[in-house]
Amino acid sequence: MTPTRILKACFLAGWLAALAVVSSTLAQTSSQRKMAPLPAVAPSPADNPATPEKIALGKQLFFDPRLSRDNQMSCATCHMPEKAFTDGLPKAKGADGRELPRNTPTLLNVGFYENYFWDGRAGSLEDQALTPIQSPDEMNQDLGELEKELSVIPGYATQFQSAFGGPVTRDNIAKAIAAFQRTLVSRSSSFDRYLAGDESALSDNAREGWEIFQQAGCIRCHSGPNFSDSGFYRLGVSFQDKGRGAVTGNKQDLYTFRAPGLRDVKKTAPYMHDGSLATLTDVVEFYYRSTSIRAPGGLPLSFESLNYRSFSEIALVVSFLESLSGEPPDIAPQLPPDKENRGGE
């Protein structure tokens, strides 16, 4: 090779190396730009603006077992405040204690999603609120009967009038519960303090885990303030549940499930749509140890295995994930007096 060609080759190699560095820096900057401290308030839709009266009413409804047919289950039966608004079980328990097919997701920061349930079948929190109430497998309540039952409770009649200027209706039940759920925002995690400029808020291990989280591509699905893009992905945890494919009827949606937010993930075990992974270490190991399998029908998985990376990274990523836990909202439920016992009314 002539000196001129050697010089050109060196220049080209140097230029490509510099380009790679710039591209990596831009990608990391883009990822950083997507990350911001969690907003203090989840956004409300135009047709259901939050008011103190509406939130207070929704809070009471959330904890009231009268929303179920047998008056034994409330929303809080599965979404317990002391368990980060989950139930701590691999799979939820429904009517008569029957095991349901999926894990109970946390309601913390739920107002930041674009769709609801593991399969995304609800497009708003208002749609989501009524689904378990009327599901035969869950609270098994007839909505018409519920409207009648709540209407004869003086405390509720007064509150619905105050919050909505009208009587008890199923739509207003949904709006009140949704307004309350949007207040379930965790605060002041170590990671949020780090993003706000407190370099000491993250341990060295957590900071290194954050870098790995970005480099390994986890941030492609777990992005934004709630660490979820609300997209649907096929992970290969199991293929017994058709996931979003059962909702849309689209083959490409088979066995896909919504990316869960990672806020407060340390408190919400067990994990995955079927609750099959008991710890955060199990979850991260799943991605590091997985193989390139295909779903039934030859459908590919939505991610590439990280088995080419060092397993020593697993503990670092877990340390980062643990830094996403913040202070939960302080919730103290209070039910209105019923029609037989009017309390202080």
ROROMI-398945 format. One record per residue: residue in one letter; x, y, z of N, C-alpha, C in turn. Coordinates in steps of 0.05 Angstrom, whole numbers, plus 5000, padded with zeros to 4 digits. Atoms other than C-alpha are relative to their C-alpha. Example, Ala and Ser with C-alpha at 12.3 -4.5 7.8 and 13.67 -1.06 7.14 Angstrom:
BEGIN
a501849765000524649105156501850245000;s498449764999527349795143498550225014;
//
This chain:
BEGIN
m501749765000500050005000501850255000;t498449765003502750684981499650185025;p500349814978503951225034497550164999;t502449845002498251625006497549845008;r502350174993493451035013499949955030;i499850054971495950895083498950255015;l500949754987494751625102496950024998;k502949985004487651605072498649805018;a501250214984486150945109500050095030;c499849914972488551245175498050225005;f501949784997484451865163497149905002;l502750115000478251455147499449865026;a500450144974479251015209499550205022;g500349804979480051625252497350144998;w502649875004473851955222497849825009;l502150184992469651335233499949975030;a499950024971472051275305498750255013;a501249754989470252005318497050004996;l502850005005463551905285498549815020;a501250194981462151305330499850135028;v500149874974463851715392497850215000;v502149805001459352285369497349875000;s502650135001453651805353499349895027;s500650114973454351475421499350235019;t500649774983454452155455497250114995;l502649905007448352385417497849825009;a502050194991444651745433499650025030;q500249974971446251825507498750265007;t501349744995444352565505497049984995;s502850035006437852375472498549855022;s501250164978436451855526499750175025;q500249824977438152365580497850204997;r502049805005433552865547497249895004;k502550124996427852365551499349975030;m500350044971428952305626499750275014;a500449764983426352825674498749915026;p501350084975424052815746497049974995;l502950065002417052535753498450255007;p501749774993411953105750498549955026;a501450034975408453235816497149934996;v502950045005401553185783499749864973;a500650135026399052705729498050174985;p501849835016395453055672497149895001;s502950085000387753045672498950064972;p501249945026383552995608498150245002;a501749765001379453595587497249955011;d502850064991372853245603499949895028;n500050084972375053055673502150145016;p498049854985378953615706499949935030;a499950074971381153465777499050235017;t500849814980377753805834500249865027;p499850124973378453695910497649825006;e502450154994371253455914499949744985;k500050245017372052965857502149795011;i497950174989378552685886499249875026;a500950114975375652595955497849794996;l502050195007369652235926501249754989;g498750235012374051785884501549845020;k498550144979378251615944498149825016;q501950164985372151375983499049774983;l500950215017369650975924502149784997;f497850195004376450645916500249805023;f499850174976376250365987497349885008;d502750094992368750195988499449734989;p500650275010367149445984497249984988;r502650005013360049635963500150024970;l499750005029362749705893500049724989;s500250275009362748945889497349885006;r502750114998356548505883499649895029;d500450114974357748145950500950185023;n499149804981360248775985502549915016;q497650114987366848416001502650114988;m497649915013371748705951499850304992;s499749735010374049415938502350014981;c497649975017379149685890502549955016;a497750034983383949685948500549715009;t499550284994383148935957502349894984;c497750085017387948825900502250224998;h498149785001391249515901500450125027;m499749934972393549575973502150225003;p498049794996396950225994502549915013;e497750104985401549856041501849824983;k498450165018404049435983500450144973;a499549835024405250005934497849974980;f502450035016398149915908500149764981;t500250265012399249195887498949815022;d500850194980397348555924502249825009;g497750164992404148225929499849714991;l500550275009401447595894501049964972;p499350055028403947265830497750074981;k502449945016396847295803497850105018;a502149884984390947695827497949805008;k502350164991385147395866497450164993;g502549875008378147555839497749925017;a502450074986371047405858500249725012;d499950264986370346835909502849895003;g497250094996377946815915501249854977;r498950145024378946535845502550144990;e497549895011385946625817499550104972;l500249885027386147085756502549944984;p497750085016390946985698502450185001;r497849815002395147605708500750125027;n499049864976399247975760498650275003;t501149744994396348595793502150224996;p498149785003400049215767499650215021;t500249784981401549785814498450234988;l501449755009397250415810501750245006;l498349764996402950865832500850114972;n499249865025404151375776498449904976;v501550115022398651045735498950214981;g501049795017396351715708501950084977;f498149925021402551765664500049804976;y500250185022400651175619498250114978;e501749935023397451235550497849794996;n502050215002393450585557500249845026;y500350134974391350115613499449714997;f500050294998391549385633502549904985;w497650125013397148915611499649994970;d500550025029393748855543499150264987;g500749745011392049595534497150034991;r502750005010384649465526498450255008;a501349754993382750115560501750244992;g498549775010384750785530500250235019;s499949794980383651205592499649885028;l500550094973383451145667497049985006;e502950014997376051285664498949744989;d500950265011375050675619501049775018;q498950214983379550265664498549965026;a501250014973375850435728497649825002;l502450154998369350095711500449704992;t499650275010372349465679500149795022;p500050214979374149075743497450005016;i502549994985367749305777497949824988;q502150165013363248975726500949734990;s499050265010367748385708498949775017;p500950234985364547725729502249865016;d497750134987371547475748501250175022;e498849834980373148065792497950105020;m501849904980368248505830497149934994;n502650135008362248225791497650175008;q502249824992357848835802498450094975;d501649885021352049055758500050305004;l499749714997353049795744497350135006;g502649884993345549945746499349965029;e500450054972345049625814501850175018;l498149834985351150005838499050285001;e501149735000348050665817497850035020;k502249994981341850505857501049985029;e499050044973345750265918501350255011;l498649764991350050885922498250245003;s501849775000344351355908498550035026;v501649984975340751185973501850035024;i498249944978346951316015500350305001;p500049714999346252036038502750134995;g497449895003353652156042500950014971;y499250015028354751945970498250194983;a501749825016348652315943500950295002;t499049734996351352955973502650054986;q497349965012358452845948499850004969;f500350005030356352675876498850274991;q501149745007352153315876502150215001;s497949804997358053715901502249984978;a497850045019363153405854499150034971;f500850005028358953355790497450164995;g502549855004352653765802497749834991;g502150185008348353155792500049745016;p500350254984346352455817502349804994;v498150225004350351815821499649884972;t500150145026351951545751502549844997;r497650165005356751025726502350164988;d497949835012360451545685501450175021;n498849844979361451985746501549835021;i498550184983363651385788502849964987;a497450045013369051255736501750255001;k498549755000371051985733501250065027;a499149944973371652045808502449815007;i497950194994375851405815502550074984;a497749925017380351625757501450255011;a498849754989381352315788501649935025;f498550084977383551985853502549854992;q497750165008388151495818502350184989;r497949825011391752075783501650145022;t498549884978393852325852502149815011;l498250204988397751685866502750024987;v497449945012404451975848502149985022;s497850034981410851765884501950244996;r498449765001415852305900502849965011;s497449984988423052455914501649745001;s498250235002426551825890502950104998;s497149945002434151805892500650094971;f499549945028434051815816499050284992;d501149735005429652435813501850225012;r498149814988434352795860502650024984;y497650015018440152585815499550174975;l500649845024436652865754499750295005;a500349724993435353505791502650135007;g497449894996442753595801501549915024;d498650104976444453235865501649754993;e498350225009450352805843500349795021;s499650194979450752475911497649835005;a502550154995443652205907500249714991;l499650275010445851595868502649885010;s497550144993450951085893501649964974;d498350065023456750915847498849774984;n501150235013453450245832497450084984;a502449915014446750575815500650174976;r499349835023450051085770501149834977;e498950185020453850535734497749844987;g502250155010447450135728498350174981;w501549825018443950745696501450014973;e498550005026449450775643499549744985;i500450265013448750035629497149984990;f502850015007441150105627499650144973;q500149865025442050605570501549854978;q498350135020447650245534498849744990;a501150265007444049575535497350024985;g502549965015437849875502497549985016;c502550024983433049805561498350254997;i501349745001431350535552498250034975;r501749985024428150405484497149955007;c502750064991421950125519499350145026;h500549874973422750415589501250284999;s499249735003423251145572497950195011;g501949814989419951785595500050015030;p499949964971418752025666499149765016;n500950234985415051385685501449744991;f498550225010420050935649498249794986;s501650175018414850655601499250164976;d501049865024413250835530497249914993;s502750105004406450495537499749824975;g500150185023408350035479499749715009;f500550284995407149285473502249834989;y497750155008412648765470499749715006;r500050304998413548015462502749925013;l497550064985418547785515500649705002;g499550284998417647035515500049895028;v500250104973416246975589498349745000;s501650235005410746485570498250064976;f501749965023406046375512497249895004;q502750094994399746155548497950224998;d501849765001396746855548500550144974;k499649875026395547175480500450305002;g499349714997396247875510498350184983;r501449805016394448455466498749874975;g501150135024393147985408497149915004;a502850074995386747755442498150244999;v501649765001384348475443499750104971;t500149895027386148685372499449804978;g500350205021385748025335502250004979;n497849985019392148215300502249805008;k498050204994397247655295502650125011;q497549884992403048135304499850105030;d500349934972400148315373500049775019;l500150234983400047605398502349995020;y498050044978403647485465501550265006;t498749754992405348225472498550125024;f501149874976404348615536501250285003;r499049724997405049345555502550015018;a497649964984411749565581499250135026;p500749884975410749695655501850235007;g498249804989413350325687501849895021;l498150114981419350225730500250165026;r500149854975417850745783499149825023;d500750164976417750425853500049704995;v500050295007419249755821501149835022;k499050154978423049535882497849895019;k502250064981416449515920497849834988;t502450115013412049165869500449714991;a499750295007414548435866497449855006;p498450115021413147945837499550134973;y499949845024414248155765499049844975;m500950105026411948045693496949975001;h502950015001404747975669498849765015;d500950244987404247285700501249965028;g498950024973408047435764502149785003;s498350234999413046895747502950055009;l497349944991419447265767499850145027;a500449924972420147365842501550255008;t498349784991425647885847501050174977;l498849835021428848455808502449864988;t497750145011435048035801499049794980;d501150195019430747495768499350134974;v500849865024428048005720502450074982;v497749915016434748285698501549754989;e498850255009437647575694498549884976;f501650105022431947395648500950124973;y499049875025434447895596502849924994;y497250075005441747705606500349704993;r499650285004440646955603498249884978;s501950105019435146905551501349924974;t499050095026436146565484498150104978;s501649905023433546755415497949804992;i502250185006427046365415497950154984;r502249885014420846485374497449915013;a502650064990413646515395498549814981;p501650165019408446035366499350164975;g500549865025407346195293502450134989;g497549885009414546395285500450295006;l499949714993413447085316502650055016;p497549944986420047395339499550145026;l500149844975421447675408500550294993;s499849715005421548435415502750105010;f497449914990428648455444502149804993;e497750185004435448165434501249935027;s498950094975438447755490502650165006;l497649864991443848105531502149805009;n498150214991447647445539502950054989;y497349935009453547765503501450195019;r498949814981454548245561500849855026;s499050124975457848105628497849975021;f502050054979453447795682500650175025;s499349824977457148245731498450265000;e501649765003452748805705497349985014;i502850054990446348495734499650155026;a500349874974447448745805500050304998;l499949715004449049445779497450104990;v502649925011442649485739497849995022;v501950024978438649245799500350235019;s499549774983441949785841498750254989;f501349775013439650305791496949985002;l502950034999432550025789499050065028;e500949944972432150065865500050305006;s499849714995433950805861497550144990;l502449885011427250925825497750015020;s502150004980423250825889499950265015;g500349744986420451455920498249985024;e501849994978415951665976497249974991;p502750045010408951395967498150215011;p502049814989402751835975498849905026;d501250074974399751846045497049984997;i502950045005392851536038498749895025;a501650094976387951476096497149994992;p502850015010381151216072498050065021;q502349944983374551446100497549974984;l502550055015367751186079497850185011;p502249844991361351586082498149825017;p501950154985355851376131497949884981;d502050125018350750886101497250095008;k502749904997343250966098498849915027;e501050084974342150576163501350145023;n498549874978347550906204501050274989;r499449745013347851646187502150165015;g497749884987353451796236499450285010;g500349734991354252536247498250174983;e501749845018349352746192497650115015;
//
